[in-house]
Amino acid sequence: MPTISSPMRRIALGALMLASCSAFAFSLSDLSNQDATSGLKAALEKGANVAVEKLGQQNGFLNNDKVKIKLPGALEQAMPIIRMTGQGQKVDDLVVDMNHAAEAAVPMAKPLLVNAVKSMSVSDAKNILSGGDTSVTDFFRQKTSGDLAAKFLPIVKKITDKNGLSARYNATMGQVAKTGLVSGDQSTVEGYVTQRALDGLFLMIGEEEKAIRKDPVGSGSAIIGKVFGAIK
């Protein structure tokens, strides 16, 4: 068996290292604008789709402790008294209705999230890719929060209105809001649920974004793997 001289070994080793670098050593600056934008759009769509799918299914909020909508603090603290007056079951029903209302509203987010993706510029893509672990989520929040709230509110109100306690909630919390003990979005049950639904949606998008950044190849998308692998 012929032996390989030291110079030849060094040449072979150098060639192998060069091939390895060419195959795997990407940085953000190596990516074309098209790749960066395509990879980010794919990640945005994946995160949005997963979040909407998880939350928009039956009991998507109610059975997920991370996003389950509970009573505002002021009302929660009053629960012992409420139960003593025999109204506990109605309040429990309100909690269920609140979560079902959020669940019903979330699918409306999909077209708005898709439009946000379409509006993204190359500069947006580069900034998001080099940003923090939730820069994709922050982009979505900035681009869609106002429009999502407007879409969610009537859906939420239609469902929460069927619970007779919602009117009492609104009257009570409206008075409490004047004292500054609760924020304005808690003064009506529909406003409160709408905001918590948005918070839950963005939280789930954020979780998917972190998972993609942690394991880009595991996303199952070649372009996501290439682009997010370049910034690991």
N, C-alpha and C positions, 0 to 999 in steps of 0.2 A: 504494500500500500504506500503510495508516494507521500512524502512529508511536505508540509507547506512551510516555506521559509518565514522568518519573523516579519520581513517587510510585507510579504503577501498577506500574512495574518492581520497586520495592522490595516492594510488597504481594505480587506474583507470586513473587518470590524467597523471601519469608518463608513463603508457603504451601508452596512446594516443599520448603524446609528442614524445615518442620513435618511434612509428609508423610513425608519421609525418616526423621526421628527416630522417628515413630510406627511405621514399618515395621521398623526395624533396631535401634533403641537399647534393647535389653533389658539389664537388670542382674539379678543374683540376686534382689534385693528385688522386682522386677517380676513374678517368676514366682509363679503360684499354687502352693499346696501340692500340688495334684493334678498339675500340670505337672512340678514338680520331682521328685516321686516317680515319676511315669510315665517321665520321661526317664532317670532314674537306673536304674530297674528294666530298661529297655530296654538300657541300656549294660552293666549287669551281665550280663544274659542273653546279649548279643552277645559280650562278652569271654569268658564261660565256654564258650559253644558253640564259638567259634573255637579256643580253647585245647584243649578236649577233642577236637575233630575233628582238629586237627593232630597231637597227641601220641598219640591212640588208633589212628591208622592204622598199617599195617605199616611198621616201622622208623622210627616217629615220633620216638623218642628216639635210636636208633642213628645216623641220618643227619642229626641236627641238633646241630652242635657246641656250641650254646648250652646244651643240656640233656643231652647224651650222658652217661651214667653211666659213669665211669671207676673204676678201682680206688682204694681209699683210699690216701692217701699212703704209709703204712707198708708196704703190700703192693706198691705200685708201685715203691718203692725196692728191694724185694727181688727184682724181676723178673729181673735178670741172673742171680742165683743160681738162681732157679726154672727159668729156661730151660736153665741148665747141667745141671740134674738131669733134663731131658727132660720137664718138666711144663708147658712154655710153652703148648702147644696147649690143654691143659685150662684154663689160666687165661684164654686168649683166648676159649674157649668160655663160660667163666663170665661174662665181660664181655658177650658177646652175650645170654646168658640173663638177665642183670640188666636189660638194656635192654628185652628182650621182656617181662619180667615187669612192668616199669613201664608199658609200652605196653598190656598186658592189663588192668592195674588202673585206669588213668585213666578209662575210660568209666563206672566206678562212681561217679565224682565228680559226674556230672551231676545226679542227683536231690537230692543234698545241697546243691549250689550253688543249685539252684532253690528249695529250702526256705529257704536263707539270704536269698534275694531276697524271698520272701514274708514273712519275719519282720521286714523292714526297716521302721522307723517313719519318720514325716515328719521328725522331728528327726535321725535317722540320715541321711536323704537330704540335708538342708540342710548338715549337717556334712561329709559326704563331698564334696558339690559344691564347697564352699568350701575343701576341704583341698588337700593336695599332689597331685603327679602320680600317685601310687600309692595314694591313699586308698581307691579302690574295691577294689584288690587287698588292701590291709591289712584292710579290712572282711571280705572273704572268708576271709582267713587266720585272723582272730580267731574267726569264726563256725563255720568248718568243719574246721580243722586236726586236732583230736582225733578227730572222727568219721571223717574221711577216712583217717587213719592206721589206725584200727581196721578199716575196710573194705578198705584196700589190703593190709594185712599177710598175711592168709591166702592171698590170690591170689598175691602175690609169693612166699611160702614154697612154695606148691605147685609153682611153676615152677623156682625155684632149687634145690629139693631134688633135682631129677632130675640135677643136676650133682654128681658124686661129690666134687668139690672143695669144695662149699659146707660140708659138715660139717667138713672140715679148716680151711676159712676161719674158721668159727665157733669152733673150738677154739683156733686160733692167735690170732685177734683178741680172743677173750675174755681170754687171758692178757695180751696187749698193753694192753688197756683197763685192767687193774689197775695198770699203771704210770703211767696218766694221759697216755700219749702219743697216744691217740686218744679221741674222745668216745664216750659210751655207745651212741649210735645206730649206731656203726660196729662194735660188738662182734659182731653177727650180720649175715650177708649180707642176710637179709630186712629187718632193721631199717634197715640202711644204704640198701638200694634203696628202701624205702618213703619214707624221708626225702628222698632225692634225687628221687624221683618227685613228691613234693609240691612241692619247690623248683622243679622244672621246670614244673609246672602253674601255680604262682603267677607264675613268671617270664613265661610266655606270656600269662597274663591281664593282667599288668602292661604288656606290650608293646602289647596291643590297647587297653588303657585310654589309654596315652600317644598312640596313633594317633588315638583318638577325640577326645581333648582338643586335639590339634594341628589336626585337620581334622574338626570335628563334622559339617559338611554332607556331607563325603565318606563318612560312615558309611552313607548311603543311607536313614536314618530321619529323618523330619521332626521328631519329638519330641526325638530325641537332638540334632539340629542346633539346635533352639530352645534347649534347656536348656543344653547345653555351650557353645553360642555366646554365652550370656549371661555366662559367666565367663571368656571369653578375654581 
